[in-house]
Amino acid sequence: MAADIACQTSCEVSWFSALCDDDYEFLGVPDPALRSSWAHCRDIVQAAETGGFDRILLPSGYKLGLDTIAFAGGVAPLLRRLRLLTAIRCGEVWPAQQARQLATLDQMTEGRLDINIISSDLPGETLDSAPRYRRTLEYMHILRDLMNGKAVDADGEFYRFNVEPPRLQGYGGKAPLFYFGGLSEAARETAAAAADIYLMWPDTLDKVRDVVADMRARAARHGRKLQFGYRVHVIVRETETAAHEAATRLLSRLDAAKGDETRNKSLDAVTSGVLRQGELRQAADADGYVEDNLWTGIGRARSGCGAAIVGDPDQVLAKLRAYQDIGMEAFVLSGYPHQAECDLFARHVLPYLEHAPLSRFG
């Protein structure tokens, strides 16, 4: 039974609201009823709160869907306890103004706001990976200082200005947690130097273990410690057979060319992390499984996080526990359609997980 293998160590469990036109009954087949809209994405968020999740990821994409900050401001007053993990794309907003926006949201939610930082190109710009991450690192340091109520005298490669902090700072006078991911050398060094939670995409257990060890060593060289999070899709059903059938059904109407088009829409479609997701698909068996219960089929029509934990409740719990055993302290989950899979996970798995949100206050 699921309860027999419940995780004993607490972890944070988040769901995902599809702000970026990423919700399907059949992957790669747009459905007007599932297209990103205020009402649809709000309903996913409220389902996550009702289901007992700790946090909701609000993604950000320039070409796709809704504006994340505007949506966060709209949905925040509707929530009682759910925390927001609000994505920002570094450089799209001047850092001092970004600090004021985020501080306002943080005060509105009484500290239930944290940040998923994306080191992205600006719309219309292509910057090599190394300088892009150097810009991101400067941005993260500036943003953290301002939200901690500190003045900034920036004299960097990308930002040179002197500014006092906005009157509003992070709730309790402390900046939100910074979630951050990336597999390239530059991304890893940026995370080691400035992130709070290093957020990984799906990978094999051995690879996850290797990355955790590498990131702990890098953070230690900066005199810091990292926590670790894992972003993955889930397909959970009462039986393993039903879960595999649901995965097969999800891809049953996918046109390969349409899948490639969908996958390449993102500004971040060619990064080390995305390339690694492609390697997983290539290494998978004929049914798309790269190891037990880790299915890569979703990556056939999605840039970024491209694999799912597939199985019955016991198998999903066991897989999550295996990730916990190698260092994962937070899970950011999603599934298709997002509200329906949210309800399934909340019913079949979440009650058997010891979980609570990570806190900036220790």
Residue, then its C-alpha position, 0 to 999 in steps of 0.5 A: m500500500a502507498a502508506d507503507i512506503a511514505c517518505q519519512t523525511s519532509c520535502e516541499v511539494s509544488w504543482f505547476s500552473a500552465l501560464c505558457d500555453d502548455d496544457y493538453e489532453f493530447l500532447g501537441v494538439p492544442d485545445p481551446a479549453l486548455r489554452s492559457s487564460w486567467a480563468h484556466c490558470r487560476d483554476i489550476v492554482q486553486a486546485a493545487e491549494t485545495g489539494g494540499f500542495d505547498r507551492i505553485l510554480l508560475p512559469s514565464g515565457y516571452k512568446l507564450g501565454l500570460d505575464t507571470i508577475a501580473f498573474a501572480g498579483g491577481v491570484a495572490p489575494l485568492l489564496r489562503r496558504l499556498r506559496l508562489l514560486t514566480a519565475i522571472r527572466c533576468g534582464e527583462v526588467w531593470p533590477a531595481q524595478q524588479a525588486r519593487q515589484l517582487a517586494t510588493l508581491d511578497q508583502m501581499t502574500e505575507g512572505r509566501l513568495d519565492i523566485n524561480i530565476i531564469s537566465s534567458d536571452l532578452p527578446g530579440e537578443t542572442l547572448d553567448s552562454a558565459p556572458r549571459y550567466r555573468r549578467t544573471l549573477e550580477y542581477m541576482h546579487i543586486l536583486r537580493d541586496l535590494m530585497n534585503g533592504k541594502a543599498v546597491d553600488a553596482d560597478g559590474e560588466f552589465y550593471r553600473f548604478n548606485v541606488e537606495p533600496p525601495r521602501l518595500q523590501g522582502y517580507g520580514g526584511k529578507a529576500p525570497l528564496f532563489y530557485f535556479g537551474g542549469l547544467s552548463e559550467a556557467a550555470r552551475e557556477t552561477a547557482a553555486a554562487a547565488a542560488d538557494i535551491y538548485l533546481m534540476w530537470p529529470d534525469t537518471l538517478d546516477k546522473v542526479r547523484d553526480v550533479v548533487a555531489d558536484m554542486r555541493a562541492r562548488a557551493a562549498r568553494h563559495g562558502r555556501k550551501l545549496q538545497f536541491g529541487y527536482r522538476v518533473h512531470v507525473i502520471v499516476r494511476e491506481t495501477e501500473t497498467a493504467a499509468h502506462e496506458a495514460a502515457t501512451r494516450l497522451l502521445s496518441r495524436l502527436d504529429a512528429a513535425k508539430g512536436d518539433e515545432t512546439r519544442n522549439k518555440s521557447l527562447d531557451a530551446v537550445t541549452s545544456g539542460v535541453l540538450r540533456q533532455g534530448e540525450l535521455r530520449q535517445a537513450a530510452d527504450a522503445d517505449g520511452y523509458v530511460e530507467d524504471n518509471l522514468w518516461t521521456g515521451i513528454g520531451r517529444a513535444r516540450s522544450g525543457c522538462g521532458a520526462a515523467i514519473v509514471g506508475d501506480p501510487d506506490q511506484v511514484l512514491a518510491k521514485l520520489r523517495a529515491y530522489q530524496d535519498i540522493g539529496m532532493e528536498a523540493f519537488v516541482l511537479s506537473g502533468y497533463p491536463h494539469q488540473a486533472e493530474c493535480d487532483l490525481f496526485a493529491r488523492h493518490v500520493l500527496p497524503y503519504l508524503e511528509h511535506a512542508p514548504l522550504s523557508r527563507f527564515g530557516 
